[in-house]
Amino acid sequence: MSRIAVILLAAGQSRRFSAGGSHKLLAHVGTSAVVRHSAQSAIDSGVGEVLVVTGACAAEVTIALRGLNVRIAHEPSFADGMAASLARGVQTLQGSVDAVLVSLGDQPGMRPDAYRRVAARWRETAAPIVIPRYAGSEAPAHPVLFGAAVFDELCALSGDVGARSVIARDVSRVAEAAFDWPAPRDVDTLEDLALVHAELTDASAEQNREVHPPPDHA
């Protein structure tokens, strides 16, 4: 079977999150840090190795991930933008995988099945790029799969633009994986954190009801 790895980008400087200087990836949702939730989702998907690319607050992020089955790669030039961190992840894995799934460390609500479905779509189509399409949205989203054929293009990117230009370069090489649930929320502000906490609490309560339904007193 073709080899896939997840690149979880966790290198940003979190400028918008708090005037107090705290980093969004280290904020807690329940008992775990945002970045730990995000990494756990990638691990739970079972699609392959999980590589976390760190930058700002690298030591603290690494501590937050302690005990998880992830590999860490640090990008010293993280301040140059997302492209540098993405290139670090691709270069670390290049030659050992056939595709990478790129995701974000600030999306603790990401479902493991999102990774699985994008990976399955790639295996069905052999498309060099597979993007997710969430219910009710046409906006760019994660996780995005890139086959080895476009690794060099990813490594040539610069700035804080991510890989959108690579995706847009030739739409004929892009396949879509459709999801019937909404896109996970980015944690960019304290308000986002509160909303994500509420969403994950509601989702956990729903799962508990499914596993342990209330007794029937009829």
Rosetta blueprint (number, residue, H / E / L):
1 M L
2 S L
3 R L
4 I E
5 A E
6 V E
7 I E
8 L E
9 L E
10 A E
11 A L
12 G L
13 Q L
14 S L
15 R L
16 R L
17 F L
18 S L
19 A L
20 G L
21 G L
22 S L
23 H L
24 K H
25 L H
26 L H
27 A L
28 H E
29 V E
30 G L
31 T L
32 S E
33 A E
34 V H
35 V H
36 R H
37 H H
38 S H
39 A H
40 Q H
41 S H
42 A H
43 I H
44 D H
45 S H
46 G L
47 V L
48 G L
49 E E
50 V E
51 L E
52 V E
53 V E
54 T E
55 G L
56 A L
57 C L
58 A H
59 A H
60 E H
61 V H
62 T H
63 I H
64 A H
65 L L
66 R L
67 G L
68 L L
69 N L
70 V L
71 R E
72 I E
73 A E
74 H E
75 E L
76 P L
77 S L
78 F H
79 A H
80 D H
81 G L
82 M H
83 A H
84 A H
85 S H
86 L H
87 A H
88 R H
89 G H
90 V H
91 Q H
92 T H
93 L H
94 Q L
95 G L
96 S L
97 V L
98 D L
99 A E
100 V E
101 L E
102 V E
103 S E
104 L E
105 G L
106 D L
107 Q L
108 P L
109 G L
110 M L
111 R L
112 P H
113 D H
114 A H
115 Y H
116 R H
117 R H
118 V H
119 A H
120 A H
121 R H
122 W H
123 R H
124 E H
125 T H
126 A L
127 A L
128 P L
129 I E
130 V E
131 I E
132 P E
133 R E
134 Y L
135 A L
136 G L
137 S L
138 E L
139 A L
140 P L
141 A L
142 H L
143 P L
144 V E
145 L E
146 F E
147 G E
148 A H
149 A H
150 V H
151 F H
152 D H
153 E H
154 L H
155 C H
156 A L
157 L L
158 S L
159 G L
160 D L
161 V L
162 G L
163 A L
164 R H
165 S H
166 V H
167 I H
168 A H
169 R H
170 D L
171 V H
172 S H
173 R H
174 V E
175 A E
176 E E
177 A E
178 A E
179 F L
180 D L
181 W L
182 P L
183 A L
184 P L
185 R L
186 D L
187 V L
188 D L
189 T L
190 L H
191 E H
192 D H
193 L H
194 A H
195 L H
196 V H
197 H H
198 A H
199 E H
200 L H
201 T H
202 D H
203 A H
204 S H
205 A H
206 E H
207 Q H
208 N H
209 R H
210 E H
211 V H
212 H L
213 P L
214 P L
215 P L
216 D L
217 H L
218 A L
